Amino acid sequence: MNPAFSVLFFTTLSGAGFGLWAWLGLRIAFGAPPQNFQALGWSWLLVYAGIAAAVGLLASFWHLGKPLRAWRAFSQWRTSWLSREGVLAVASFVPAAALLCLLARDGGYQIGAATRFAAALLALLSLATVACTAMIYASLKPIPAWRHPLVLPGYLLFALLTGGLPMLPSIPAGAHGIDGALPYALAFIAAAVLLLKLAYWRDIDRTPLPQARGDAIGLPQRKASVFERPHTEANYITREMAFVVARRHSRMLRIASALLFAPAPLLCLLLAWSQPGCAWAAPLATGCALIGALLERWLFFAQARHLVTLYY
């Protein structure tokens, strides 16, 4: 498939934004009352996550043939994962705005029942939005690489990893409870994402397409060969669904992506744990994870083969 940059930015940035909202929602809903400076940091993180989610959603409009008609997608939520994603994404901004106002009202010294409810709702809607984004691709039967059972957990884990790392600077030194467990949770998620992607890449390399070229032309018992291209000019199918990436390039990109989204954040977390005054470790981990996720998402699209390409 053609890895359009609009879709790459959409899935990466919106995943990071909604992942951060999920972490913030869970922390505020189930954690202890914060210190004043910590609540101020939460407010800025809420705004940062909202900007990332909004920019990602706006980037998705670039890939539409007629962006002005995008509003019609919201009416198909009963049958379309794309429509469900749009509805949930817009709905997530409501508890996010309410939570921002409630944090300002509470003054950073307490967490009221309404604040906890808004935070829990924000976390639920954010995770549901990421799940719908994954199901847009996992529901497409003509693309076997996207029908893999690891696609959905991979999207969720990447969102939690890229969204959780920006929270680290807001955690005070010597924190306990949920705050103290967050660095260990992120380290576990980074390791889990690495193992998941290695298993996914191994499976799509070893598993052949369920159909052959003979099936595509109605001769399933014969080993068909291509005599001539079916089109003299490029069309929508050849532009969007017949993208080919060299095996040597894909191997290098896989290594670079895996190093950036797993070992690099883990090293930064270890550095931040061993040297509490190292302020640049968390931003560096966040940047590495985002770049690694962007490369992984490029490979996710570039290495997916649509069955219609058998005809070509």
N, C-alpha and C positions, 0 to 999 in steps of 0.2 A: 504494500500500500504506500501511497505517496505521503511522506511525513510532513504535512503542511505545518509551517511554523505557528500559524494561528492556533491550531489544535494543540501543538506542543506546549505553548505558553498557557493555553487555557487549562489543560489538565495538570500542569506543574504548579502554576501560581494559585489557581483555585483550590487545588488539593492542599497546598501549604496553608492557605488562608483558613479553609474550613477545618483543617487539622488543628491549627492553633486555637480556633474557636472551641473545638471539642475539648482540648486540654484545659482551656480557661473555664469552660462550663463545668467540667468535672471537678476542677480544683475549688471553684467557688461554691459549688453545690454541696460538696461532701467534705470540704476542708475546714480547718479552724479559722476564726477571725484573723485577718491579716494585720500586719503593722501598717502604719499610715503610708510610708513610702512604697510599700509593696502594692497597696491598692492603687496608688497613682501609676505604678508601672503596669498594672492590669488594664487601666483605662487606655494607656498608650498602645498596649498590645491588642486590645479590642479594635482600636482604630487601624492599626497596622494590618491586622488580619482582614478587616473589612475592605481595605484598599487592595490587598492582594487578591481577595476573592472577586472583587468588582472588576479589577483589571483583567483577571483571567476570564471572567464571563464575557467582558466586552471583546476580548481577543477572539472568542469563539464566533462572534458575528462576522469577522473578516472572512471566514470560510464559507459563509452562506452565499448562495447565488443572488438572493434578493433579501438583504438584511431587514428591510422595512416590513417584511411579512413574517418576521420571527415571532411576533406576538401570537400568531395562529397556533404555534406549537404548544402553547399552554392549555389548549382545549382538548388535547389528546392524552390526558394523564391516565385514562383507564387502560390504554393499550400500549403506550409509548414510554420507554425508559427515558428518552430525551425530554419528553414533556414533564415527566415526574421530576427529573433533575431540575428543570427550570422552575417548577412550582416550589420545590423544597428550597432551592437556592434563594429565591426571592423571599420566601417565608422566613429563612434564617436571619435576615436582616432585622426583622421585627423584634425578636427577643434580644438580639445584639444591641439595638438602640435602647431598648428598655433597660437592659443590664447596665449600660453606660450611664444612664440617668440615675438608676438606683444606687450605683456605686458612689456617684457624686452626692446623692442625698444622704447616704449612710456615713459619709465623711471618712471612710477607710478604717473605722474602729470596730465595726460589727457587720454581721451578715444577717439581714432579716429574712423572713420566710419568703417574701416576694422575690428577693434577690436570688435566693437559692432555687426557687422554682424557675425563674427566667434563665438562670445558668444551666439548669438541667435540661430545659427545653432547647436551649441553644446547642448544647452538646449532642442531643438526640437528633435534631434537624441537620446539624453539620455532618455527622457520621452517615445519616441517611442520604444526604446529597452526594457524598463521595461514593457510597455504594451504588447509587443510581448512575453515576458517571461510569463506574466500572461495568455495570450491566448493559450500558449502551453497546459496548464492544463484546461482552461475554455472551450476549443474546444473538449475535450474528452467526448463523449456521454456515454460511458460505466461506467463513474464514476460520479454519480449524485452530490456528494458533491463538485466537482470541476466545475460543470456546474452552480453553484449558481451565481446570478448576482452581488454579493458583492466581488467575487474573484478579478476581474480586479481593481475596486477602492481600494481594500485592498492592493494589490501589489504596486499601485502608492503611496498611503498614507504612507506605510511603507518605501518606498524608499525616499520620501520627508522628513520623520521624521528622519531616521537614517543618511540621507545625510545632513540635515540642521543643526543638532546639532553641528557638527565639525566646522561650520562657526562662531559660537558665539564668540570664542576668538579673531577673526579678526575684530570684530566690536568695534570701539572706544567708550568710555564712552560719554553719552549724544548725541548719533547719532540720526539723524532724517531721514525722508523719508523711503526708502526701508530698510536701515540698522536698523533704530529704530523700524520698524514694524516686523522684523524677529522674535524676541522672542515671540511676541504675536501670530504670524502666527504658530510657532511651537507648542505653547501651545494649540491652536485651533486644530491643526492636531493631537496631542497626544490624546485629548479628543475625536475627531472624530474617530480615530482608535479604541479606547476602545469601543465606542458605536457600531461601525461596527462589531468588532469581537464578542461582546456579542450577537448581532443579528444573526450573522452567526452561532455561536455555538448553539444557541437556535433552529435555523431552521434545522440544520443537525441532532440534537437530536430528534426532533419531526417529521421529515418527513421520512416516511418509503421508502424503495427501490421501484421503480416503477414496478418491476417484482418480482415474487416469485420463489421458487425452482421448482414448477411445470412448470412454463414457461421455465426454463432452460433445463428440460428434455423432453419438448414437451407435457406435460400433464397439461395445464393451469387450468383445472377445478378441479383438484385434489390437496389435501394437501399432498405433497410428504414428505417422511422422508428418512433419510440417513441410509442405511443398512450396507454399507461398503465403505471405501474410494476408489475412482476411481484409485488411484495409490498406489503401495506398497513402492515407494521411492519418495523423494522430486523432483520436477522439477522446471522449470522456473516460472510457474504460482504460485506454492505454495511458492516459495522463494520471488517473487517480488510483488504478488498481494493478498496474504492471511495473511498479518500481522495483528495481533490482539493486542490491548492495553486494559488493564483492566480499567473499568470505574472509579475506585477509583484513579488510577494513572493519568488518563487523567484529572480528576477534579483538582488534586493537581498541575499538570503541567499548566493547564489553569489559575489557580489563580496566580502561580508564574510568568507566562508569562505576564499576564495582569498587575501585579504590577510593573514589570520591564520596560515594554515599554510605560506605561502611567503615573501612579502616581509618580514613581521615577524621570523621566525627568521633570515632572511638579514641583516637590519639588525642584529639582536642579535649574530650571529656576527661581522659586520664591526666592531661596537663592541668586542666582546671581543678581537678580534685587534689593533685599533689601540690599545686601552687595557687592557693585561693585568690591571690592578688593579680592573677593573670587575666586581665579584662578582655583581651582580644581573642581568647580561646573559643568562647561561645559564638561570636559573630563569624569567626573563621569556619567553625563547624557548620553553621547554618548555610554559609555560602557554598562550601564544598558539597553539602547534601543537596542543595538546590541544583547545582550544576550536574552532579551525578544523576539526580532524578531526571533532569532534562535530557541527558544523553540516553538514559534507560528508556525514556518515553520515545525518543527518536528511533531507537532500535525496535521498540514495541510495534511501531507502525511500519518501519522499513522492512522488517523481516517477516511480516505477516503476508501470506500468499492467499489471494482470493481465487476461488475455484474457477472463476470465469477466465482466468489467465491460461487455463489449459487449452482453451480454444485458440489462443494466440501463440 
